[in-house]
Amino acid sequence: MAASTPAASGRIFISYRREETAYPAGWLYDRLADRYGGGQVFKDVDSIQLGDDFVEAITRAVGSCDVVLVLIGDEWTTIADDGGRRRLDDPDDFVRLEVQAALTRNVRVIPILVDGARMPRADELPGSIAKLVRRQALEFSPARFEFDTSRLFKVLDGTLAEMRRSQDTAGEQGTAEEQGPTAAATGASDSAPGGREALPRKRGRFSPRTLILGGTAAVVVVILLVVLLVTSLQKPSPSANPAEGQAPVQAGGGGIDVDSSPVTSGDGIRLSGLQATSRRDPAAPRVGDTVTVSYALTNTTDQPLQLEYTFVGVRDASGNHHDTEDMNEGRALAPGETVNAQGRVLLNSSGSWEMWPCYVLTGERFCPDKWQVFFVLAQ
């Protein structure tokens, strides 16, 4: 059974419409509760207590969770209320509120396409949730319930484990900073047993032999540094190849090769520092792994440039869109200013994936199509 496999802890929220995906949501809730614990999975009917404010409870739950699963069926974008108005066009629609709350918080959103449903287009959604279309989706069919559920578990395990590692690292750094002064004070008190003031230690003198050895070692280090400096200056620049016009492809880790040579778009945005890594470095990534793409953008013009946002363009082996979440929304770039960007791509199917860094400036000005595109083979 899947529940027997140790799973990373984390809070999971299931967003769905009762008229459309109530049964898949119920099945999914039972499996998730078995694997991660009932207290870690939130679904409106089963989790909200009598008398609770429904909207406040949902908003509070979404804000406190780590992952939101958005179940999308064939009629998810078209279901209407009794008056014939499309539900998604109602600002108080519960599903819209759930998705909107997740997108505006630091929450991982995974669309679940139920029984052959397609991913909505941005122009089919209200502006407040249009960014949902750039989140990677996972197909889910009742006919393949066991198989698709196991795929979802792999994705969730990897996502939650990665988030826990990030939180643990941040916590350890915070603890070390807090304990630094305390440890120093403790060390000072330990050096004076019985509360008595410790006497200062006498400094020892270095023998002539020690001084000679130390001086010789210093001279050797200086000579090595000079040799390394001369060698590095003699190496040709990667971009100094007028015959080919491009720098060689450089490894980005995890079996991922990227061209990290700087390039400048027609908008005057220079791309540099492109890297792609996965947790399996230096081995190739597998299905269920996350690839982290990072890069820097610099304004090379003499005028300020207004970023709408940055993102990573992604296509899977079947050509489906999986563009990553936005960063640097509304960021103004002064002349010569550089901004760092990043995107995380969840490999939810095998085959060759296309990825490239991108930006959007005001006036719907996009980066060049498939700018510095590279390929990731998911095994």
Secondary structure as UniProt FT lines:
FT   HELIX           2..4
FT   STRAND          12..15
FT   HELIX           18..36
FT   HELIX           38..40
FT   STRAND          41..42
FT   HELIX           44..47
FT   TURN            50..51
FT   HELIX           54..64
FT   STRAND          67..72
FT   TURN            74..78
FT   TURN            82..83
FT   HELIX           87..89
FT   TURN            91..92
FT   HELIX           94..103
FT   TURN            104..106
FT   STRAND          108..114
FT   TURN            115..116
FT   HELIX           122..124
FT   HELIX           127..134
FT   STRAND          138..140
FT   HELIX           142..144
FT   HELIX           145..190
FT   HELIX           193..195
FT   HELIX           208..234
FT   TURN            238..239
FT   TURN            242..244
FT   STRAND          250..253
FT   TURN            254..255
FT   STRAND          256..258
FT   STRAND          263..264
FT   TURN            266..267
FT   STRAND          269..278
FT   TURN            279..282
FT   TURN            287..288
FT   STRAND          290..299
FT   STRAND          305..315
FT   TURN            317..318
FT   TURN            329..330
FT   STRAND          332..333
FT   TURN            335..336
FT   STRAND          338..346
FT   STRAND          351..361
FT   TURN            362..364
FT   STRAND          365..366
FT   TURN            369..372
FT   STRAND          374..378
//
